[in-house]
Amino acid sequence: MKVVAVVNGKGGVGKTTTAVNLAAILAERTPVLLVDADPQGSATWWAGRGEMPFDLAQEADPRLLLRLRRVRGYGAVVVDTPPALRSEGLKAVLQASDFAILPTPPAPLDLEALVETVRAAVRPLGVPHRVLLTRVDPRSLGEALEAQTALMEAGVPAFHAFVRAYKAHERAALEGKPITRWRGPNAREGEADYRRVAEELLRELGEGALALEEVREGA
């Protein structure tokens, strides 16, 4: 089993959208548990409006979050973390994680906050990680490419894939569905973005990607 944390010390960056949609895509391969560790409960609210292809648990107690690796019956656990850089809950999740995804819009101020999250919370714990650019304006993809270059120059690894800003993500949440199950304008574009992210994630996990397939075959 692999534990994947979705992390940013700042709210409103697409963290819950990323956690929910990646959990849904991974659930096509293996049983997935999404842990909502954010006291705001956005993932729980989203899931409660409809049906999700994964199980969900709401838990913010750092003592229990440290035990994420002990969870049984799943090929992957995805954690939506609290937007509090120095919270004990975030630290506990990172200590229990195999990989951290750090979503952020490509704007310079957002990138600056994200780099601080990496330096203060992720690197000290030695967790493999990559930044995911989210809320990218489809009409200005050059901004995303510039942001990826800036991250590379700062020594911060980033996904090659990025997630474009579509109203489809908001409307899917309102209907209690991941983007993979929502039907409407730009739904397929939004789904394609997250599928590319999931493919990169599985490559980063290495043997973990094979383990996910094995769980599915044995299910």
N, C-alpha and C positions, 0 to 999 in steps of 0.2 A: 504494500500500500504506500502511496505517496501523498504527502501533505503539501498543499500549495496555498500560500498566503497571498492575499491581494491587499496591498499596503500603500498608504500615503498619509502623511501627517496632516494633510489638508482635505477638507470636505469638498464636495461638488466637482470631483474630477473624473467621474465615471467609474468609481471603485465598485459600487454595488452592481452596476450594469455589467461590468467585466466579470465579477464573481458569478453572477447568475447565468450569464450566457456561456461562459466556459464550463461551468458545472453541467449545463444542459448538453453541450457538445460531447464532453467526456462521458456522460451517461449513456451515449450511444454505444460505447465500448465496454463499459464496466459499471457496476453499482457505485453511485457517488453520493456522498454526504456533504451538503453545504452547511457549514457552521456559521451562524450569524453572531459574531462576537462584538458587533457594533451596538452600543446601548440605544442608538436611534432606531434600530430594528427595521431598516429599510428593506432588507432582503426578506424578512419575515412578512412585512406588509405586502410586498410584491407577490410572494408565494401564496399568501392567504387569499388573494383575489381570484385565484384560478387553480390549475393543476400543473405541477412541475414533474419532469421526468427523473427527479432525484429526491432523496430524503432531505429534510431540513431540521436542524436543531438550533435553538437559540441559547447561547451560553457566553457569559461575560466574566465568569469567575476565573482569575488567573491560575488558581490551583488546579482546576479541571482542564483548562486549556493546555497546560503543560503535559497532560496525559493524552493528547490527540493521537499519538502514535499507537496507543493501546486500543484504539477503536478497531473492531473486527466486523467483517462482513462487507467491506467496501474495497474497491480497487483504488479509489482516490477520495481524499477529503479536501474540499476547497473552503477557505476561511475568509469571510468578509470582516476585516479588522476595524477597530475604532479609529477615527481620524484624530488621534491624540498621540503625538510623537513619543512622549515619555510615559505613556500609560503602562501599567503592569500587565494589562491584558495583551497589548501589542507585543511586549517583550516575550511573554509566555508563548504566544502563537509563533513568533519567529524562532524561538528556541526549539519548538517542536516541528518546524517545517523543513521540507526538503528543497523548496524553491520559493522565491518571492517575486511576485509580479507587481510593478509599481506604475499604475496608470497616472497619466498627467496630460493636460492639454499642452500644446506646443508653445504657448505664450512665454516670453522670457521670465516673468515673475513666477509663473507656475513651475517652470524648470528650476528656478533658483530654490524654491521651497522643496522641490523633489530631491535635488542634490543634497540638501540638508538632511532630508529623511534618510537617504542612503548612507551618508557619513555618520549620522548620529545613532541610527537604529539598526541598520541592516549589516553594514560592514563589520562593526565590532563583534557581531555574533557569527560571522563567517558563513552566512547563508547565501548560496548561489542566487543570483537575481538578474532581472532585466527590466528596463523601463519600457512601458507601453504607451505610445502616444495616442491619446483619445480626443474625442471632440474636435477632430481635424476638419477644417472647412473644406468640403469637396471642391470648391472653386479656387482654393489656394493651397494646393498640395506642396508647393515649394516651401511653405512655412514648416511643414513636417520634415522635409528633407534637411532644411537648415537646422532644425532642432536636433535631428539625429546626428548631424555633424558636430554640433556643439556638445552633445553628450559624449560622443566619441573622444573629442578633444579634452573633455573633463575626466576621461577615464572611466565613464559610467556606461556599462553595456546596455544596449537597447534592442528591442525586437525590430526586425526589418519590416514586419507588418505593422500597420497602424489602423486605428478605428475612426472612420469618418463620422461627422455629426449629422445624424438624421433624426427627424421627428419620430421615425419608426420605433426607436428605442423607448421613447417616452410612452407612446401609444401601446406598445407591447406590455410595458409595466402596468399601465392602467387596466389592461385586460387580464393581468395575471399570467402572462405567457413569456417564455424566452423568445428571442428574436427568431429562433429556428421554427417556432410554431405560429408566429404571427403572420397574417396575410394582409398586405396593404402596400402603399407607396414606399419604395426603397427598402422593403423588408429583405429582399434577396441580396441587395448590396450590403446591408448591415450584417446579415448572416455570413456572407462571404468574408467580410473583414475578420470576424471572430473565428471563422474556420481556419483562416491563415494563421492567426495567433495560436490556435490550439495545435496546429501542425508544428509550429516552431517550438511550442512548449514541450511537446512529446519528444522532439529531437533533443531538447536540452536535458530532459529527464533521462535520456539514454536507455538504460536497461529498464527504467520505469515504464517506458512506452511499451516495451515487449510484455512487461508484467501485466499491464492493463489488458492487452489482447488475450493473455493467458487466462485471466479472470473471466473474461467474456466467454471464452471457449468452454470453461468449466462450469459456467452458470447453468 
